[in-house]
Amino acid sequence: MHNLEEMMGENIDLTLTFRDADSSYQVNRIHPSPCMTACPAGVNVKSYVSLISSGRFAQALAVVKEKNPFPGICGRVCPHPCEEHCTRGEVDAPLAIASLKRFVADYELRNPTENPGPLPRSRDEKIAVVGSGPAGLTVANDLIRKGFGVTVFEQLPQAGGMMLAGIPSYRLPRDIIRVEVEAIERLGVKIKTNTRIAGPAAIDKLFEKGFSAVFLGIGAHRGRKLAIAGESKYEGFHDAISFLHSVNLGKPLQPGKRVIVVGGGSSAFDSARTAIRLGSQEITILYRRTRQEMPATAEEIAVAEPEGIKLHYLAAPVKILGKKGKVSGMTCIGMELAEPDESGRRRPVPIAGSEFTLKADTIISAISQEPDLSFLPDDHGFKISKWQTFKADAGTLLTTRPGVFVGGDAYSGPATIIDAIATGHVAAQSIERYLNKEPLEQDCDRALPAETEIKADLSQYEKSRRTAQTQLAMSKITGNFEEVELGYDEAAAIAEASRCLRCGPCEECFLCVPECGKRLHVLIAANGAGAQFLRYPIGFDAPQTGHGTVAAALRSSSNTIDSVQISPLTCYVNADLCRGCGECTTVCEYSAPALSPKDSGLFVSRIDENICKGCGTCVTVCPSSAIEQRYFTQERFLDKLMKMDPTRKNVVTFTCSWYGSHLNRSSFTHLTHQDYNLLFQSVACSGRIEPALILNAFEHGAEGVLVVGCGMGACHYGFGNKHAEEHFGTVRNLLNVLGFSAEKFQWAWTGAEQSGDVVEAVDVSLNSIQGNKTCEEST
């Protein structure tokens, strides 16, 4: 008999054959949804899109904000790499993920809820954040939520960093920035504008003032020149960053009638589209490669030409020309593409004899930008790259100075807002661990349950057009910095969200909603050869299971498991035991159970397995033990108890089958409770464990029982440990009645991805089981 997990791991030509149906299907190992994988900040795209499709807009926004504190900003200006990887693109067109993110942010503006006040301070330490861009504000947002004091220092008159100074208001309205910055400020973050951290020992003085750690999020506010003749000689030559700063901060540099912008990224298009709004009449973007290689998004390029901007490809600047001290034009040369360079794009090379001249009153260099390090003294002690960025540990973002961390463009060079947010999360976590005197690198492995799916036939989906946003009339753009993209209304947002294919594993989704359409089953190999979660695709015509299982065989190019059973991950009622009390109908969040009359006139509960998600809430409250879970059965647990080591103190540890509370056994090897044997048992949900399982553990000789779960905010089923405290309190009372020490039963709740918190919770619980001894005393 081959091991099922190893066979699945091969993932080579796996075929599942249903014996009764005499049909075969290809089976694939499920990887995380490509949209979530592509998002640098790890936003749970599938979850919030699913919630939008069912009209749950406030909940969708809450999911976005867990990883992205700037949904309204990113919904407008993010280059949305998630969309480039969207599976829907294989059917027709990718989902408009960024527009949906914007929709829920705008929905909150139209339907405001009560604003949370300052969060309670639980830590004495204060953190100084230098720079109020997306990286710095993300650090502030994360750390204030962890109980630290946070002060942000910003040299500009308003907070927002490059979001404010670098992005024009027709793409990103100022009130959107203000609203999302103020939301962070209301949590208790202090933001000091018009405050420049500079001069001798500037960083040292922050520590002297009582700050325990410093984060540098200064951005990249210095534009690079073209390094060609004439650029310092004539009035009318600007770098894009200076030009955009002047406009966005209220002191615009007025360009002439004819403008040339050199570059192909967002700054180039922002500069060109800003110039036309300031009254310029002839604007050309000069780019040395082709449209295909342009780093600007397809949307930026598509809207430029209708606004009157000319795109001149395969050309590079050679010399700035001028008359009477002012720019008059530019000498250029034609280019052709050679082999790819280190960026992966084909390298442009000049074509001899192809020089030509373009007339211009203003020339804007938009080729790149770098951090402005003029605030540092000569003896600053940092290691700086040749691109003028701070060198830091890639995994922790700790610089070469103790207690000083970095993120955003100051670390990576010019990147995107979502990239900056991602580094902010990493830095905030590192700062917390630094102040806790913990290793900055976490070594705990999440052991999420392996999952596979029958490969979906994408041809079954009807093609549908991507829902377009309404636009500002083109006739209104001159002299007008009003927002061009106007967003979705509710109907359009629901229509677009409904195009999502819900690809990827179920473990990603915080709210298990009936709208998902995919059905989770368990594929179980005979003779203990393993089990895997198996997902049926939307619209799959599966064999009927009833209350039993389906027999199948699994084959790959090298192995075969002939005896496989497939069981739905649901609950069912033993009608002979049911008393018809209706408790199950009152607690089920999915309304799966319902009472129906029997022939005798009595009522019995029945569970609609097309709705049931198998969470087990109904099992825990059933007074007659009439409801049972498939796969997570009592028999399966009793088999585990038979393997307890009689020579050691066995502690049964129940863990959730989803998220952070489900870990590899190796994650606990460093605990000092060497005389304790942790016996792990995964369940559908740690907040819904049948009392009989806990009692069985003690009856079979367990020294203690731990329950570690994901908690309310991170539960796969969306309503977490709602009944757990009352439920587990009852279990403790039963233990006392039966003569067991209630302190031998412990439980703890952690965040969805805080693997280290799970290990700590187990460690603390073991101390309680030992009688509140410390780890040192136990050894």
C-alpha positions in Angstrom: 0.0 0.0 0.0 1.4 3.4 -1.0 1.3 6.4 1.2 -1.5 8.8 0.0 0.3 12.0 0.9 3.5 10.9 -0.9 1.5 9.9 -3.9 -0.3 13.3 -3.9 3.0 15.0 -3.5 4.2 13.6 -6.8 1.2 15.2 -8.5 2.0 13.5 -11.8 -0.9 12.3 -13.9 -3.2 11.7 -10.9 -6.5 10.1 -11.9 -9.4 9.4 -9.6 -11.8 6.7 -10.7 -15.3 6.4 -9.2 -16.2 2.8 -9.2 -19.9 3.0 -9.1 -20.1 5.7 -11.7 -17.4 4.2 -13.9 -15.8 7.6 -14.5 -12.3 9.0 -14.2 -11.1 12.5 -13.4 -7.8 14.3 -13.2 -6.8 15.3 -9.7 -4.5 18.2 -8.9 -2.8 19.3 -5.7 -4.3 22.7 -4.8 -2.0 25.6 -4.4 -3.0 28.9 -2.9 -5.2 31.1 -5.0 -3.0 32.8 -7.5 -4.5 36.2 -6.7 -3.5 35.9 -3.1 -0.1 34.5 -3.9 0.6 37.4 -6.3 -0.4 40.0 -3.7 2.8 41.2 -1.9 0.8 42.0 1.2 -1.0 38.6 1.1 -4.5 40.1 1.1 -7.2 37.4 1.1 -8.6 38.3 -2.3 -10.9 35.3 -2.7 -12.5 35.9 0.6 -13.4 39.5 0.2 -14.5 39.0 -3.4 -16.8 36.2 -2.3 -18.3 38.4 0.4 -18.9 41.2 -2.1 -20.8 38.8 -4.4 -23.2 38.0 -1.5 -23.7 41.6 -0.6 -21.7 41.5 2.6 -19.7 44.7 1.9 -18.7 45.6 5.5 -17.3 42.2 6.1 -15.4 42.2 2.8 -13.8 45.5 3.8 -12.8 44.0 7.2 -11.0 41.2 5.4 -9.1 43.6 3.2 -8.0 45.7 6.1 -6.5 42.7 7.9 -3.6 43.0 5.5 -4.1 46.3 3.8 -4.9 49.5 5.8 -5.3 51.5 2.6 -8.1 49.8 0.6 -9.4 53.1 -1.0 -5.9 54.1 -2.0 -4.8 50.7 -3.4 -8.2 50.3 -5.0 -7.3 53.2 -7.2 -3.5 53.1 -7.8 -2.3 49.6 -7.1 -0.8 47.9 -10.3 -2.8 44.8 -9.2 -0.4 41.9 -9.9 -3.3 39.8 -8.5 -5.3 40.4 -11.7 -2.4 39.3 -13.9 -2.6 35.9 -12.2 -6.4 35.6 -12.0 -7.7 32.2 -13.2 -10.7 33.9 -14.7 -8.4 35.3 -17.3 -8.2 31.8 -18.8 -11.9 32.0 -19.4 -12.4 35.5 -20.6 -10.9 38.4 -18.7 -9.4 38.7 -15.2 -11.5 39.8 -12.3 -11.4 43.6 -11.6 -9.9 42.9 -8.2 -8.6 46.4 -7.5 -11.9 48.0 -8.5 -13.7 45.7 -6.1 -11.3 46.7 -3.3 -12.0 50.3 -4.0 -15.8 49.7 -4.0 -15.9 48.4 -0.4 -13.7 51.3 0.7 -16.0 53.8 -1.0 -19.1 51.9 0.3 -17.9 52.6 3.9 -17.6 56.3 3.0 -21.2 56.4 1.9 -22.3 54.2 4.8 -20.1 55.2 7.7 -19.9 53.1 10.8 -18.8 54.1 14.3 -15.2 55.0 14.3 -13.0 53.1 16.8 -11.3 55.3 19.4 -7.7 55.0 20.6 -6.7 51.4 21.3 -5.5 50.5 24.8 -1.8 50.8 25.5 -0.4 47.5 26.8 3.3 48.0 26.3 5.7 50.6 27.8 7.8 50.8 24.7 7.5 53.5 22.1 8.5 53.2 18.4 9.6 56.1 16.2 8.5 55.9 12.6 10.4 58.3 10.2 8.2 58.9 7.2 4.4 58.7 6.8 4.2 56.8 3.5 2.5 53.4 3.1 5.4 51.5 4.7 5.7 53.8 7.8 1.9 54.0 8.3 1.6 50.2 8.0 4.2 49.8 10.7 2.4 52.3 12.8 -1.0 50.6 12.2 0.4 47.1 13.1 2.3 48.2 16.2 -0.5 50.4 17.7 -2.7 47.3 17.5 -0.1 45.3 19.4 -0.3 47.8 22.3 2.9 49.9 21.6 3.1 53.6 21.5 3.9 54.9 18.0 4.9 58.4 16.8 5.3 59.1 13.1 7.6 62.0 12.0 6.9 63.5 8.6 8.8 66.4 7.1 6.0 67.4 4.7 3.0 69.5 5.9 0.6 66.6 5.5 0.9 62.8 6.1 0.9 60.3 3.2 4.4 60.4 1.8 4.6 59.6 -1.9 0.9 58.7 -1.9 0.3 62.4 -1.4 3.4 64.0 -3.0 3.9 61.7 -6.0 0.4 60.6 -7.2 -1.9 63.2 -8.8 -5.3 63.8 -7.4 -7.1 62.8 -10.6 -5.9 59.3 -9.8 -6.0 59.5 -6.0 -8.2 62.2 -4.5 -6.7 63.9 -1.4 -9.8 63.2 0.7 -9.3 59.4 0.3 -5.7 59.7 1.6 -6.9 61.9 4.5 -9.6 59.4 5.5 -7.3 56.4 5.6 -4.5 58.2 7.4 -7.0 59.6 9.9 -8.3 56.0 10.6 -4.8 55.0 11.7 -4.4 58.2 13.7 -7.6 57.5 15.6 -6.2 54.3 16.8 -3.7 56.3 18.9 -0.8 56.9 16.5 0.7 60.3 16.9 1.7 61.9 13.5 3.9 65.0 13.7 4.1 66.8 10.3 6.5 69.5 9.3 9.1 67.6 11.4 12.4 66.6 9.8 14.6 64.1 11.5 18.0 65.2 10.4 21.4 66.4 11.6 24.2 65.0 13.7 23.1 62.0 15.8 19.5 62.4 14.7 18.8 58.7 15.0 20.6 58.5 18.3 18.5 61.3 19.7 15.3 59.4 19.0 16.6 56.6 21.3 17.7 59.2 23.9 14.1 60.5 23.9 12.8 57.1 25.0 12.0 55.4 21.7 12.9 51.7 21.9 13.1 51.1 18.1 13.1 53.2 14.9 11.6 52.5 11.5 12.9 54.4 8.5 10.2 54.7 5.8 11.6 57.8 4.1 10.6 56.7 0.5 12.4 57.7 -2.6 11.8 61.4 -3.1 14.8 62.3 -5.2 14.3 62.1 -9.0 17.2 60.9 -11.2 18.5 63.1 -14.1 19.1 61.8 -17.6 22.9 62.4 -17.4 23.1 63.9 -20.8 24.4 67.2 -22.1 22.4 70.3 -21.5 20.1 69.1 -18.6 21.7 71.5 -16.1 22.1 74.4 -18.6 18.6 75.4 -19.5 15.4 76.5 -17.6 12.5 74.1 -18.3 14.2 70.8 -17.4 12.8 68.9 -14.4 12.8 65.5 -12.9 9.4 63.9 -12.5 9.5 63.7 -8.7 10.2 67.5 -8.3 7.5 68.3 -10.9 4.9 66.1 -9.3 5.8 67.3 -5.8 5.3 70.9 -6.8 1.9 70.2 -8.3 0.6 67.9 -5.6 1.7 70.1 -2.8 0.1 73.2 -4.2 3.0 75.1 -5.9 2.9 73.8 -9.5 5.7 74.3 -11.9 3.9 75.5 -15.0 5.1 73.5 -18.1 5.2 75.0 -21.5 2.9 74.2 -24.5 5.2 71.4 -25.8 6.3 68.8 -23.2 8.5 65.8 -23.6 8.5 63.2 -20.8 11.3 60.6 -20.8 10.4 57.2 -19.3 7.8 54.5 -19.3 6.6 54.0 -15.8 3.8 55.4 -13.6 5.8 58.7 -12.9 6.1 59.3 -16.6 2.4 58.9 -17.3 1.5 60.9 -14.2 3.8 63.7 -15.3 2.3 63.7 -18.9 -1.3 63.6 -17.8 -0.6 66.3 -15.2 0.9 68.5 -17.8 -2.1 68.3 -20.0 -4.3 69.3 -17.1 -2.1 72.3 -16.5 -2.7 73.5 -20.1 0.1 71.9 -22.1 -1.0 71.2 -25.7 1.5 68.9 -27.2 2.9 66.1 -24.9 5.1 63.3 -25.9 6.3 60.3 -23.8 9.6 59.1 -25.1 10.5 55.5 -24.2 13.5 53.5 -25.3 11.7 50.2 -25.5 8.3 49.2 -26.9 4.9 49.3 -25.4 5.1 45.7 -24.3 8.1 46.4 -22.0 6.6 49.5 -20.4 6.5 49.2 -16.6 3.3 51.3 -16.5 0.1 49.4 -16.2 -2.0 48.7 -19.2 -4.8 51.0 -17.8 -2.3 53.9 -17.5 -1.2 53.4 -21.1 -4.7 53.0 -22.4 -6.1 56.2 -20.9 -3.1 58.4 -22.0 -3.6 58.4 -25.7 -7.3 59.4 -25.6 -6.3 62.3 -23.4 -4.0 63.5 -26.2 -0.7 62.2 -25.2 1.7 60.9 -27.9 3.7 57.8 -27.3 7.1 57.6 -29.0 8.7 54.2 -28.7 12.2 52.9 -29.4 13.9 56.3 -28.9 16.3 57.7 -26.2 17.5 61.2 -25.4 21.0 62.3 -26.4 21.1 66.1 -25.7 19.0 68.9 -24.3 18.7 71.8 -26.7 18.1 75.4 -25.7 17.8 79.1 -26.7 18.3 82.1 -24.5 18.7 80.0 -21.4 15.5 78.0 -21.9 14.8 74.5 -23.2 13.9 74.5 -26.9 14.1 70.8 -27.8 15.9 67.5 -27.5 18.2 65.5 -29.7 17.1 61.8 -29.7 18.3 58.6 -31.3 16.4 55.6 -32.5 16.8 52.3 -30.6 16.4 48.6 -31.3 16.0 45.7 -28.9 18.8 43.2 -28.4 19.0 40.2 -26.0 17.3 40.5 -22.5 19.2 42.3 -19.7 19.1 41.5 -16.0 15.6 42.9 -15.7 14.3 40.2 -18.2 13.4 42.9 -20.8 15.2 43.1 -24.1 18.1 45.5 -23.9 17.7 48.7 -26.1 20.8 49.6 -28.2 21.2 52.7 -30.3 20.9 52.6 -34.1 23.8 54.4 -35.7 22.8 57.4 -37.8 19.2 57.5 -36.5 19.4 60.8 -34.6 16.4 63.2 -34.8 15.2 66.3 -33.0 12.0 67.0 -31.1 10.9 70.5 -30.2 9.9 71.2 -26.5 9.4 74.0 -24.0 9.7 71.6 -21.0 11.5 68.3 -20.6 10.7 66.0 -17.7 13.0 63.1 -16.7 10.9 60.2 -15.3 13.5 57.4 -15.5 13.7 56.6 -11.8 14.1 57.9 -8.3 16.1 57.2 -5.2 15.9 58.0 -1.4 17.1 61.3 -0.3 19.8 60.5 2.3 20.8 64.1 3.0 19.3 63.9 6.5 22.0 61.5 7.6 25.4 62.7 9.0 28.6 61.4 7.6 29.1 59.0 10.4 25.6 57.5 10.3 26.7 53.9 10.6 24.3 52.4 8.0 25.4 50.4 5.0 24.1 52.0 1.8 23.7 50.4 -1.6 24.9 51.9 -4.8 21.2 52.8 -5.5 21.2 54.9 -2.3 19.0 52.5 -0.4 19.5 51.1 3.1 21.0 47.6 3.3 19.1 45.4 5.7 18.4 41.7 6.4 15.9 40.6 3.8 13.9 38.4 6.2 13.6 40.9 9.1 14.5 44.3 7.6 16.8 45.1 10.5 19.5 47.5 9.3 23.2 47.4 10.3 22.3 49.5 13.3 20.7 47.7 16.3 17.0 48.6 16.8 16.7 50.5 13.5 14.5 48.9 10.8 13.7 50.0 7.3 11.0 49.4 4.6 9.3 50.7 1.5 11.3 52.5 -1.2 14.1 53.3 1.2 14.9 49.6 1.2 13.7 48.3 -2.1 14.2 51.3 -4.3 11.1 52.7 -6.2 8.3 50.1 -6.0 4.6 50.1 -5.5 2.4 51.0 -2.5 1.4 47.4 -2.0 5.1 46.4 -2.0 5.7 49.1 0.7 2.8 47.7 2.8 4.3 44.2 2.6 7.6 45.5 4.0 5.8 47.4 6.7 4.2 44.2 8.0 7.5 42.4 8.1 9.2 45.3 9.9 6.4 45.6 12.5 6.6 41.9 13.3 10.4 42.1 13.5 10.2 45.2 15.8 7.8 43.3 18.1 10.1 40.3 18.3 13.1 42.6 18.8 11.4 44.3 21.8 10.4 40.9 23.1 14.0 39.8 22.9 13.0 36.9 20.6 14.7 35.7 17.5 13.7 37.9 14.7 13.3 35.0 12.3 10.4 32.7 13.2 11.1 29.0 12.9 7.6 27.6 13.4 6.1 25.7 10.5 2.5 25.9 9.6 1.2 22.5 8.6 -1.9 23.2 6.7 -3.9 20.2 5.7 -3.1 19.0 2.2 -5.9 19.5 -0.3 -6.6 18.4 -3.8 -9.4 18.9 -6.3 -10.9 17.3 -9.3 -9.7 19.5 -12.1 -12.3 22.0 -13.2 -13.3 22.2 -16.8 -13.0 25.9 -17.4 -14.9 25.6 -20.7 -18.1 25.1 -18.8 -18.2 28.7 -17.7 -20.0 31.2 -19.9 -17.9 34.0 -21.0 -18.7 37.4 -19.4 -17.4 40.8 -19.9 -15.3 42.5 -17.2 -17.5 45.1 -15.6 -16.2 48.6 -16.6 -16.1 51.6 -14.2 -17.8 54.8 -15.2 -15.4 57.5 -16.4 -15.1 61.3 -16.2 -16.0 62.8 -19.6 -12.8 63.4 -21.6 -13.9 66.9 -22.4 -13.5 67.9 -18.7 -9.9 66.9 -18.1 -8.1 70.2 -19.2 -7.6 72.3 -16.1 -9.5 69.7 -14.0 -7.9 67.4 -11.4 -11.1 65.6 -10.6 -11.0 61.9 -10.4 -11.2 60.1 -13.7 -12.2 56.6 -12.7 -15.6 56.9 -10.8 -15.9 53.3 -9.5 -18.8 50.8 -9.2 -22.2 51.0 -7.8 -23.5 48.0 -5.7 -25.1 46.1 -8.7 -21.9 46.4 -10.8 -19.7 45.3 -7.8 -21.8 42.2 -7.2 -21.9 41.4 -10.9 -18.1 41.6 -11.1 -17.4 39.7 -7.9 -19.7 36.9 -9.1 -17.3 36.2 -11.9 -14.8 34.8 -9.4 -14.1 31.1 -9.9 -13.2 30.5 -6.2 -10.0 28.7 -7.1 -7.4 27.7 -4.6 -7.8 25.8 -1.3 -10.6 26.3 1.1 -8.2 27.1 3.9 -7.8 30.6 2.6 -11.4 31.8 3.2 -12.2 33.4 6.5 -15.9 33.0 5.9 -17.2 29.7 4.7 -20.2 30.8 2.7 -22.8 28.7 0.8 -22.2 30.9 -2.2 -18.8 29.2 -2.7 -20.3 26.3 -4.7 -17.4 23.9 -4.1 -17.9 20.9 -1.9 -15.2 19.7 0.5 -14.8 15.9 1.0 -12.2 13.7 2.6 -10.4 11.1 0.5 -9.4 8.3 2.8 -7.0 5.5 1.9 -7.6 2.0 3.4 -5.3 0.5 6.1 -4.1 3.8 7.4 -2.3 4.9 4.2 -3.5 8.5 4.9 -6.2 11.0 4.1 -6.5 14.1 2.0 -9.1 16.8 1.6 -10.7 16.7 -1.8 -12.7 19.5 -3.4 -15.3 19.0 -6.0 -15.4 21.8 -8.6 -18.4 24.1 -9.2 -21.0 22.2 -11.2 -19.4 18.8 -10.7 -21.9 16.0 -11.1 -20.6 13.8 -8.3 -22.0 10.4 -7.4 -24.7 10.5 -4.7 -23.3 9.7 -1.3 -26.3 9.7 1.0 -25.0 8.9 4.5 -22.3 6.6 3.2 -19.1 7.0 1.2 -18.1 6.5 -2.4 -15.6 3.9 -3.4 -12.8 5.0 -5.7 -9.3 4.2 -6.9 -6.4 6.7 -7.3 -3.7 6.2 -9.9 -0.6 8.0 -10.9 2.1 7.2 -13.4 4.0 5.2 -10.8 1.6 4.2 -8.0 -2.0 2.9 -7.5 -4.2 2.9 -4.4 -7.2 0.7 -5.3 -9.1 1.1 -2.1 -10.1 4.7 -1.4 -13.2 6.0 0.2 -14.6 9.5 -0.4 -16.7 11.1 2.3 -18.3 14.5 2.4 -17.1 16.7 5.2 -20.6 17.2 6.7 -22.6 16.2 9.7 -25.7 13.9 9.7 -28.4 12.9 12.2 -29.1 9.4 13.5 -32.9 9.6 13.5 -33.2 6.7 16.0 -31.4 8.8 18.6 -32.8 12.2 17.8 -35.3 13.6 20.4 -36.4 16.5 18.2 -35.3 19.1 20.7 -34.2 21.6 18.0 -31.0 22.7 19.7 -29.0 22.1 16.5 -31.3 24.4 14.6 -30.7 27.3 17.0 -26.9 27.2 16.8 -26.1 26.4 13.1 -24.9 29.5 11.4 -25.7 28.0 8.0 -29.3 26.9 8.7 -28.4 23.4 7.7 -30.5 21.4 10.3 -34.3 21.6 10.2 -37.0 19.7 12.2 -39.4 17.6 10.3 -42.3 15.3 11.6 -41.9 11.5 11.7 -44.8 9.2 11.1 -45.3 8.9 14.8 -46.0 12.7 15.0 -42.7 13.4 16.8 -40.1 15.7 15.3 -36.7 14.7 14.1 -33.8 16.8 12.9 -32.4 16.4 9.4 -29.3 18.1 8.0 -29.2 19.5 4.5 -25.8 18.3 3.4 -25.7 20.6 0.5 -25.6 23.5 3.0 -23.7 21.8 5.9 -20.0 22.8 6.2 -19.1 20.1 8.7 -18.0 22.6 11.5 -19.5 20.4 14.2 -21.4 23.1 16.2 -24.5 21.0 16.2 -22.6 17.9 17.4 -21.4 19.7 20.5 -24.9 20.8 21.6 -26.8 17.6 20.8 -28.0 16.2 24.2 -28.6 12.7 22.8 -25.4 12.4 20.7 -27.6 11.9 17.7 -25.5 14.0 15.4 -22.2 12.7 14.0 -19.4 14.2 11.9 -17.9 12.4 9.0 -14.2 11.8 9.1 -13.7 13.7 12.4 -15.2 10.7 14.2 -15.0 9.4 17.7 -13.6 6.1 16.4 -10.8 7.9 14.7 -9.9 9.7 17.9 -10.0 6.5 19.9 -7.5 4.9 17.6 -5.2 7.8 18.4 -5.7 7.3 22.1 -4.6 3.7 21.8 -1.2 5.0 20.8 -0.5 6.8 24.0 3.0 6.1 25.5 2.3 4.5 28.9 5.8 5.4 30.1 5.3 9.2 29.7 2.8 11.8 30.7 0.5 12.1 27.7 -1.2 15.4 26.9 -3.8 15.3 24.2 -3.7 18.5 22.1 -6.6 19.3 19.9 -5.8 21.6 17.0 -7.8 23.2 14.3 -7.5 21.7 10.8 -7.2 25.1 9.4 -4.8 28.1 9.8 -2.1 28.8 12.4 -3.2 26.5 15.2 -2.4 23.5 13.0 1.4 23.0 13.2 4.1 20.5 12.5 5.1 18.5 15.5 8.6 19.8 15.0 7.5 23.2 16.0 7.2 22.1 19.6 10.5 20.2 20.0 12.2 23.1 21.8 9.7 23.1 24.7 11.3 22.3 28.0 8.5 19.9 29.1 10.6 16.9 28.2 8.6 14.5 30.3 5.4 15.3 28.5 4.3 13.6 25.3 2.1 15.8 23.1 -0.4 13.7 21.3 -1.9 15.9 18.5 -5.5 15.4 17.2 -6.8 17.7 14.5 -10.5 18.5 14.5 -12.8 20.4 12.2 -12.8 23.4 14.6 -11.2 23.7 18.0 -14.1 25.8 19.3 -16.5 22.9 18.6 -15.1 19.8 20.2 -17.6 17.1 21.3 -17.4 16.8 25.2 -17.2 13.1 24.9 -13.8 13.4 23.1 -12.3 15.4 26.0 -13.7 13.0 28.6 -12.4 10.0 26.6 -8.9 11.4 26.7 -8.9 11.5 30.5 -10.6 8.1 30.8 -7.8 6.6 28.7 -5.2 8.0 31.0 -4.2 11.4 29.5 -2.4 13.6 32.0 -4.1 16.7 30.5 -6.0 18.0 27.5 -5.2 21.2 25.5 -7.3 22.9 23.0 -5.6 25.4 20.7 -7.8 27.3 18.2 -7.7 30.2 15.8 -10.2 32.4 17.8 -13.0 34.6 16.7 -11.4 36.8 14.1 -9.5 34.1 12.2 -11.9 31.2 12.1 -12.4 29.3 8.9 -16.1 29.2 9.6 -16.3 32.9 10.4 -17.8 32.7 13.9 -14.9 31.1 15.8 -15.2 30.3 19.5 -18.6 31.9 19.8 -19.9 29.2 22.1 -16.6 27.8 23.3 -16.2 29.5 26.7 -19.6 28.4 27.9 -19.1 25.0 26.3 -15.7 24.3 27.8 -16.8 25.6 31.2 -19.4 22.9 31.2 -16.7 20.4 30.3 -14.7 21.5 33.3 -17.7 21.1 35.6 -18.1 17.6 34.3 -14.5 16.8 35.0 -14.8 17.9 38.6 -17.9 15.8 39.0 -16.0 12.8 37.6 -13.1 13.3 39.9 -10.6 14.9 37.4 -8.8 18.1 38.1 -10.4 20.8 36.0 -7.0 22.6 35.7 -5.8 19.6 33.6 -8.0 20.9 30.8 -6.8 24.1 29.2 -7.6 26.1 26.0 -6.2 29.1 24.2 -7.0 31.2 21.1 -4.5 32.6 18.7 -4.3 34.5 15.5 -4.7 32.8 12.1 -1.1 33.0 11.2 0.7 33.5 14.5 2.4 30.1 14.7 4.7 31.4 17.4 1.7 32.2 19.5 0.4 28.7 19.2 3.7 27.3 20.6 3.6 29.8 23.4 0.0 28.9 24.2 0.9 25.2 24.4 3.9 26.1 26.6 1.7 28.1 29.0 -1.0 25.5 29.1 1.5 22.8 30.0 2.7 24.9 32.9 -0.9 25.0 34.2 -1.3 21.3 33.8 1.8 20.8 35.8 0.4 22.9 38.6 1.6 26.3 37.5 5.3 25.3 37.6 7.7 27.2 35.4 9.4 25.6 32.5 12.7 25.6 34.5 11.1 23.8 37.4 9.7 21.1 35.1 13.1 20.1 33.9 
